């Protein structure tokens, strides 16, 4: 292992265990870096990639309710309604959402809508340590997966 490589880090979630190689400065070499997620858990819509996709296509009254209660989870969480509204417009225009350490320090996410016909019925996303190098590849992979799921929904 070279001095620039990071060792694999064993991460444990309530329902799964995975081994990840951390490249994030927020997860120093030799430390345990954890991102928590559980089946059926609830996370704030405004702080996750999947949440931003769902919020971008949600009815106006849901958007208004969420925009009225933007809580800070990390120093990077978007808490200004105008800024979040601009992000939601971008999600609808570009077809994907992203976060940068808004829910968990050292974790970034990408997400895309899943459509049944023209209607957005779900979102699919992934959490990674950084979006700097692989953003285009991640979006493309998520879009392929979302299209497959959408086709299976009919």
C-alpha positions in Angstrom: 0.0 0.0 0.0 1.4 3.4 -0.9 1.2 6.4 1.4 -1.7 7.8 -0.7 -3.9 4.7 -0.5 -6.4 4.3 2.3 -7.0 1.0 3.9 -10.4 -0.7 3.6 -12.7 0.3 6.3 -15.4 -2.0 7.7 -18.7 -0.2 8.0 -21.6 -1.6 9.9 -25.2 -0.5 9.5 -28.2 -1.8 11.4 -29.2 -4.1 8.6 -26.0 -4.6 6.5 -22.3 -4.7 6.8 -20.0 -3.6 4.0 -16.3 -3.0 3.5 -15.4 0.4 1.9 -12.2 2.0 0.9 -12.4 5.5 2.2 -11.1 8.4 0.1 -12.7 11.1 2.2 -10.6 13.4 4.4 -13.6 13.3 6.8 -12.7 9.6 7.4 -9.0 9.6 8.3 -6.8 6.6 7.6 -7.3 4.0 10.3 -10.6 5.4 11.6 -14.0 3.9 11.4 -16.2 5.9 9.0 -20.0 5.2 9.3 -22.9 6.3 7.2 -26.2 5.0 8.7 -29.2 3.9 6.8 -31.8 1.4 7.7 -34.7 -0.1 5.8 -37.8 2.0 6.5 -35.9 4.8 8.1 -36.9 8.4 7.5 -34.4 11.1 6.6 -35.2 14.8 5.9 -36.1 15.4 2.2 -34.0 18.5 1.9 -30.7 16.8 3.0 -30.5 13.7 0.8 -30.2 13.1 -2.9 -33.3 10.8 -3.0 -35.2 13.3 -0.9 -34.4 16.2 -3.2 -35.6 14.2 -6.2 -38.9 13.3 -4.4 -39.3 16.9 -3.2 -38.7 18.3 -6.7 -41.6 16.4 -8.1 -43.8 16.6 -5.0 -47.1 18.6 -4.9 -46.8 22.3 -4.1 -48.2 21.9 -0.6 -45.6 19.4 0.4 -42.8 21.6 -1.0 -44.2 24.5 1.0 -44.4 22.5 4.2 -40.8 21.3 3.8 -39.4 24.7 2.9 -41.0 26.1 6.0 -39.0 23.8 8.3 -35.4 23.4 6.9 -33.3 22.1 9.8 -29.5 22.1 9.8 -28.0 18.6 10.1 -24.4 19.4 9.2 -22.7 22.7 8.4 -23.4 22.0 4.7 -27.1 21.3 4.9 -29.1 23.8 2.7 -31.4 25.7 5.1 -32.3 28.7 2.9 -35.7 28.2 1.2 -34.6 30.2 -1.9 -31.4 28.2 -2.4 -33.3 24.9 -2.0 -36.0 26.0 -4.5 -33.2 26.8 -7.0 -31.8 23.3 -6.4 -35.2 21.7 -7.0 -35.6 23.6 -10.3 -32.2 22.3 -11.3 -33.2 18.7 -10.4 -36.3 19.0 -12.7 -34.2 20.5 -15.5 -31.1 18.3 -15.3 -32.8 15.1 -14.1 -30.7 14.3 -11.0 -30.0 15.6 -7.5 -26.8 15.7 -5.5 -25.7 16.4 -2.0 -22.3 17.2 -0.6 -22.0 16.3 3.1 -25.5 17.7 3.8 -26.8 14.6 5.7 -23.5 13.1 7.0 -20.0 14.5 7.0 -17.8 12.7 4.5 -20.8 11.4 2.5 -22.1 12.8 -0.8 -25.1 11.4 -2.8 -26.6 11.3 -6.3 -30.1 10.4 -7.1 -32.5 10.2 -10.1 -36.2 9.9 -10.5 -37.9 6.6 -11.2 -40.8 7.1 -13.6 -43.9 5.0 -14.4 -44.8 6.6 -17.7 -44.4 10.3 -17.2 -45.1 10.2 -13.5 -42.3 10.2 -10.9 -43.1 7.4 -8.5 -39.8 6.9 -6.7 -36.1 7.8 -6.6 -33.0 5.8 -6.6 -29.6 7.0 -5.4 -26.2 6.2 -4.0 -24.0 7.6 -1.3 -20.3 8.0 -2.1 -17.3 9.7 -0.4 -16.8 12.2 -3.2 -18.5 13.3 -6.4 -15.5 15.0 -7.9 -14.3 12.4 -10.4 -17.3 10.1 -11.1 -20.4 12.3 -11.2 -21.2 11.7 -14.9 -20.6 7.9 -14.6 -22.7 7.7 -11.4 -25.6 9.6 -12.9 -25.6 7.4 -16.0 -25.6 4.2 -13.9 -28.5 5.5 -11.8 -30.4 6.5 -14.9 -30.1 3.0 -16.4 -31.2 1.4 -13.1 -34.1 3.9 -12.8 -35.3 3.2 -16.4 -35.2 -0.6 -15.7 -37.2 -0.2 -12.5 -39.7 2.1 -14.3 -40.2 -0.4 -17.1 -40.9 -3.2 -14.6 -43.6 -0.9 -13.0 -45.4 -0.8 -16.3 
